[in-house]
Amino acid sequence: MFNWFVRARDYYFALPPLKFEAMTLGLALLFGLLVMPVLIYIPGYYILKPYANGGPFALYWDFYKSLFEPRPSSWTVLVGPFLFLSLFRVFRLIFRKI
């Protein structure tokens, strides 16, 4: 059932280092573009009440629009998953050396 997942994982980890980093960056940015706004919307809906400009699609629209305006908050949401992953990898490397 998960044969495609195993093949995709093996392909991903067998990539040359530069392609591996490019693929990681692309996947992290895709996660930041598509998943992070929903992960922000859901707790905000329950804690802070509904989004002022509408529903989740309005949040997506405002998020994508703010990427073209130089808003640090939107760029943090976009680049945050890659930065978190990079920090995790750096700390893992440091702890392996200890």
DOMI-158013 format. One record per atom (N, C-alpha, C): residue in three letters; atom name; z, y, x. Coordinates in steps of 0.2 Angstrom, whole numbers, always signed. Each point is the difference from the previous one (the first is absolute). Example, Ala and Ser with C-alpha at 12.3 -4.5 7.8 and 13.67 -1.06 7.14 Angstrom:
2
residu; atome; c3; c2; c1
ala; N; +39; -28; +66 $
ala; CA; +0; +6; -4 $
ala; C; +0; +6; +4 $
ser; N; -4; +5; -2 $
ser; CA; +1; +6; +4 $
ser; C; +3; +5; -4 $
***
This chain:
98
residu; atome; c3; c2; c1
met; N; +0; -6; +4 $
met; CA; +0; +6; -4 $
met; C; +0; +6; +4 $
phe; N; +4; +0; +6 $
phe; CA; +0; +6; +4 $
phe; C; -4; -1; +6 $
asn; N; -5; -4; +0 $
asn; CA; -4; -1; +6 $
asn; C; -4; +6; +2 $
trp; N; -2; +4; -4 $
trp; CA; -3; +7; +1 $
trp; C; +5; +4; +4 $
phe; N; +6; +0; -2 $
phe; CA; +5; +4; +3 $
phe; C; +2; -2; +7 $
val; N; +0; -6; +1 $
val; CA; +1; -3; +7 $
val; C; -6; +1; +5 $
arg; N; -6; +0; -3 $
arg; CA; -6; +2; +4 $
arg; C; +0; +7; +2 $
ala; N; +2; +4; -5 $
ala; CA; +0; +7; +1 $
ala; C; +5; +2; +5 $
arg; N; +6; -3; +0 $
arg; CA; +5; +1; +5 $
arg; C; -2; -2; +7 $
asp; N; -3; -6; +0 $
asp; CA; -2; -2; +7 $
asp; C; -5; +4; +3 $
tyr; N; -5; +3; -5 $
tyr; CA; -5; +4; +3 $
tyr; C; +3; +7; +2 $
tyr; N; +5; +2; -3 $
tyr; CA; +3; +7; +1 $
tyr; C; +3; -1; +7 $
phe; N; +4; -5; +1 $
phe; CA; +4; -1; +6 $
phe; C; -4; -2; +6 $
ala; N; -6; -2; -1 $
ala; CA; -5; -2; +5 $
ala; C; -4; +5; +3 $
leu; N; +0; +6; -4 $
leu; CA; -4; +6; +2 $
leu; C; +2; +2; +7 $
pro; N; -5; +3; +4 $
pro; CA; +1; +3; +6 $
pro; C; +5; +6; -1 $
pro; N; +4; +3; +5 $
pro; CA; +5; +5; -1 $
pro; C; -3; +6; -3 $
leu; N; -5; +3; +2 $
leu; CA; -3; +6; -3 $
leu; C; -2; -1; -8 $
lys; N; -3; -5; -1 $
lys; CA; -2; -2; -7 $
lys; C; +7; -1; -4 $
phe; N; +4; -3; +3 $
phe; CA; +7; -2; -4 $
phe; C; +3; +7; -2 $
glu; N; +0; +4; +5 $
glu; CA; +4; +7; -1 $
glu; C; -4; +4; -6 $
ala; N; -7; +0; +1 $
ala; CA; -4; +3; -5 $
ala; C; +1; -3; -7 $
met; N; +0; -6; +0 $
met; CA; +1; -4; -7 $
met; C; +7; +2; -3 $
thr; N; +5; +0; +5 $
thr; CA; +7; +2; -2 $
thr; C; +0; +7; -3 $
leu; N; -3; +4; +4 $
leu; CA; +0; +7; -3 $
leu; C; -4; +1; -6 $
gly; N; -5; -3; -1 $
gly; CA; -4; +0; -7 $
gly; C; +4; -3; -5 $
leu; N; +3; -6; +1 $
leu; CA; +4; -3; -6 $
leu; C; +7; +5; -1 $
ala; N; +3; +3; +5 $
ala; CA; +5; +4; -2 $
ala; C; -2; +6; -3 $
leu; N; -5; +3; +1 $
leu; CA; -3; +6; -3 $
leu; C; -2; -2; -7 $
leu; N; -3; -6; -1 $
leu; CA; -1; -2; -7 $
leu; C; +6; -1; -4 $
phe; N; +5; -3; +3 $
phe; CA; +6; -1; -4 $
phe; C; +3; +7; -1 $
gly; N; +0; +5; +4 $
gly; CA; +2; +7; -1 $
gly; C; -4; +3; -6 $
leu; N; -6; -1; +0 $
leu; CA; -4; +3; -5 $
leu; C; +1; -3; -7 $
leu; N; +0; -6; +0 $
leu; CA; +0; -4; -7 $
leu; C; +7; -2; -2 $
val; N; +5; -2; +4 $
val; CA; +6; -3; -2 $
val; C; +6; +5; +0 $
met; N; +0; +4; +5 $
met; CA; +6; +5; +1 $
met; C; +1; +4; -6 $
pro; N; -6; +3; -3 $
pro; CA; +2; +5; -6 $
pro; C; +3; -4; -6 $
val; N; -2; -6; -1 $
val; CA; +4; -4; -5 $
val; C; +7; -1; +2 $
leu; N; +1; -2; +6 $
leu; CA; +7; -1; +2 $
leu; C; +4; +6; +0 $
ile; N; -3; +6; +0 $
ile; CA; +4; +6; -1 $
ile; C; +1; +2; -7 $
tyr; N; -6; -2; -4 $
tyr; CA; +1; +2; -7 $
tyr; C; +5; -4; -4 $
ile; N; +0; -7; +1 $
ile; CA; +5; -4; -4 $
ile; C; +7; +2; +1 $
pro; N; +3; +1; +6 $
pro; CA; +7; +2; +0 $
pro; C; +1; +7; -3 $
gly; N; -5; +4; +2 $
gly; CA; +0; +7; -3 $
gly; C; +0; +1; -7 $
tyr; N; -4; -5; -4 $
tyr; CA; +0; +0; -7 $
tyr; C; +7; -2; -3 $
tyr; N; +3; -5; +3 $
tyr; CA; +7; -2; -3 $
tyr; C; +6; +5; +2 $
ile; N; -1; +3; +6 $
ile; CA; +6; +4; +3 $
ile; C; -1; +7; -2 $
leu; N; -6; +3; +1 $
leu; CA; -1; +7; -2 $
leu; C; -4; +2; -6 $
lys; N; -2; -5; -4 $
lys; CA; -3; +0; -6 $
lys; C; -8; +1; +1 $
pro; N; -4; -1; -5 $
pro; CA; -7; +0; +1 $
pro; C; -3; +6; +4 $
tyr; N; -6; -2; +3 $
tyr; CA; -3; +5; +5 $
tyr; C; -2; +6; -4 $
ala; N; +1; +6; +2 $
ala; CA; -1; +6; -4 $
ala; C; -7; +1; -2 $
asn; N; -5; -2; +4 $
asn; CA; -7; +1; -1 $
asn; C; -3; -5; -4 $
gly; N; +3; -6; -1 $
gly; CA; -3; -5; -4 $
gly; C; +3; -7; +2 $
gly; N; -4; -5; +0 $
gly; CA; +2; -7; +2 $
gly; C; -2; -1; +7 $
pro; N; +0; -7; +2 $
pro; CA; -2; -2; +7 $
pro; C; -7; +3; +2 $
phe; N; -5; +0; -5 $
phe; CA; -6; +2; +3 $
phe; C; +0; +7; +1 $
ala; N; +4; +4; -3 $
ala; CA; +0; +7; +2 $
ala; C; +4; +1; +7 $
leu; N; +4; -4; +1 $
leu; CA; +3; +0; +7 $
leu; C; -5; -2; +5 $
tyr; N; -4; -5; -1 $
tyr; CA; -5; -2; +5 $
tyr; C; -5; +6; +1 $
trp; N; -2; +3; -6 $
trp; CA; -4; +6; +1 $
trp; C; +3; +5; +4 $
asp; N; +6; +2; -1 $
asp; CA; +3; +5; +3 $
asp; C; +1; -2; +8 $
phe; N; +2; -6; +1 $
phe; CA; +1; -3; +7 $
phe; C; -7; +1; +4 $
tyr; N; -6; -2; -3 $
tyr; CA; -6; +0; +3 $
tyr; C; -2; +7; +1 $
lys; N; +1; +4; -5 $
lys; CA; -2; +7; +1 $
lys; C; +4; +4; +5 $
ser; N; +7; -2; +1 $
ser; CA; +4; +3; +5 $
ser; C; -2; -2; +7 $
leu; N; -3; -6; +1 $
leu; CA; -2; -2; +6 $
leu; C; -6; +5; +3 $
phe; N; -4; +3; -4 $
phe; CA; -5; +5; +2 $
phe; C; +3; +7; +1 $
glu; N; +6; +1; -2 $
glu; CA; +4; +6; +1 $
glu; C; +5; -3; +6 $
pro; N; +2; +5; +4 $
pro; CA; +4; -3; +6 $
pro; C; +7; +0; -2 $
arg; N; +2; -5; -4 $
arg; CA; +7; -1; -2 $
arg; C; +3; -6; +4 $
pro; N; +5; +2; +3 $
pro; CA; +3; -5; +5 $
pro; C; +3; -6; -4 $
ser; N; +3; +1; -6 $
ser; CA; +3; -5; -4 $
ser; C; -6; -6; -2 $
ser; N; -6; +2; -2 $
ser; CA; -5; -5; -2 $
ser; C; -2; -3; +7 $
trp; N; -1; +3; +5 $
trp; CA; -2; -3; +6 $
trp; C; +6; -5; +3 $
thr; N; +6; +2; -1 $
thr; CA; +5; -5; +1 $
thr; C; +0; -6; -4 $
val; N; -1; +0; -6 $
val; CA; -1; -6; -4 $
val; C; -6; -4; +2 $
leu; N; -6; +3; +2 $
leu; CA; -5; -3; +2 $
leu; C; +1; -4; +7 $
val; N; +3; +4; +5 $
val; CA; +0; -3; +6 $
val; C; +7; -4; +1 $
gly; N; +4; +1; -4 $
gly; CA; +7; -3; +0 $
gly; C; +0; -8; +1 $
pro; N; -4; -4; -3 $
pro; CA; +0; -7; +1 $
pro; C; -2; -2; +7 $
phe; N; -5; +4; +3 $
phe; CA; -2; -2; +7 $
phe; C; +5; +2; +4 $
leu; N; +4; +6; -1 $
leu; CA; +5; +2; +5 $
leu; C; +6; -5; +0 $
phe; N; +2; -2; -6 $
phe; CA; +5; -5; -1 $
phe; C; -2; -6; +3 $
leu; N; -6; -3; -1 $
leu; CA; -2; -6; +4 $
leu; C; +0; +1; +7 $
ser; N; -2; +6; +3 $
ser; CA; +0; +1; +7 $
ser; C; +7; +0; +3 $
leu; N; +4; +3; -4 $
leu; CA; +7; +1; +3 $
leu; C; +3; -7; +0 $
phe; N; -1; -4; -6 $
phe; CA; +2; -7; +0 $
phe; C; -2; -4; +6 $
arg; N; -7; +1; +2 $
arg; CA; -2; -4; +5 $
arg; C; +3; +2; +7 $
val; N; +1; +7; +1 $
val; CA; +3; +2; +6 $
val; C; +7; -3; +1 $
phe; N; +4; +1; -6 $
phe; CA; +7; -3; +1 $
phe; C; +0; -7; +1 $
arg; N; -5; -4; -3 $
arg; CA; +0; -7; +1 $
arg; C; -2; -2; +7 $
leu; N; -4; +4; +3 $
leu; CA; -2; +0; +7 $
leu; C; +6; +1; +5 $
ile; N; +4; +5; -2 $
ile; CA; +6; +2; +4 $
ile; C; +5; -5; +0 $
phe; N; +1; -3; -6 $
phe; CA; +5; -5; -1 $
phe; C; -2; -7; +3 $
arg; N; -6; -1; +1 $
arg; CA; -2; -6; +3 $
arg; C; +1; +1; +8 $
lys; N; +0; +6; +2 $
lys; CA; +1; +1; +8 $
lys; C; +7; +0; +1 $
ile; N; +5; +1; -5 $
ile; CA; +7; +0; +2 $
ile; C; +3; -7; +1 $
***
